[in-house]
């Protein structure tokens, strides 16, 4: 198995999209309803997440739109990538949700209904989101989740732990594949450099495992159980010979 094949296997496993496009007709065909109760963009997303949310608002695929994100390990990169698109603002002290809201307003003339700006990691992204939904009395029987492709599966597993009765619709903010020279097959706005992306992929597999070191119920119990196929584990082992796993930064622990 080559490095490119391994990256693509991990990407397909993590970059989940339950529908090919985010439209009412696609939702109706797959889930039996044209609009979800809520769509959530998480601040850990790269810039492409803002484009996905703007298109979703245009397509009217949810009854409420929420952006979740305070300051975490991805925030400095988001601030840097977004600054050229928001030249009239200083993004250096802005929270992730605030940055994405300004991006939506300035580039697309739309905005989310609610912002959550206190969370710092995937775990409290979800718990703070649920508190906001409860406070605002927003129904959430169905929820579209949009997160950075590398973290999409873990975000869903976290929501399943804390809101097991909610119908989750995954729509990651990108689907990344690479060529044999490890260049991306298509341009993705704000995409990670390939070396950093590989460490993100490896870190996610380590977290998703349901063992003593993982985040599953038999480990740290941060997420619901996830099955990891052997082909994914094989791809992980191939890449792990040359790249390190990104471990959680304790500064942003919840």
Secondary structure, DSSP 8 states (H G I E B T S, - for coil): --HHHHHHHHHHHHS-BSSSS-SHHHHHHHHS-SSEEEEEEETTS-THHHHHHHHHHHHT-EEEEEEE--S-TTHHHHHHHHHTT-TTS-GGG--HHHHHHHHIIIIIS---SEEE----SHHHHHHHHHHHHHHTT---SEEEEE--GGGHHHHHHHHHHH-TTSEEEEB-S----B-TTS-BSS--TT---HHHHHHHHHHHHHHH--STTSSSTTTT--S------HHHHHHHHHHHTTS------GGG--
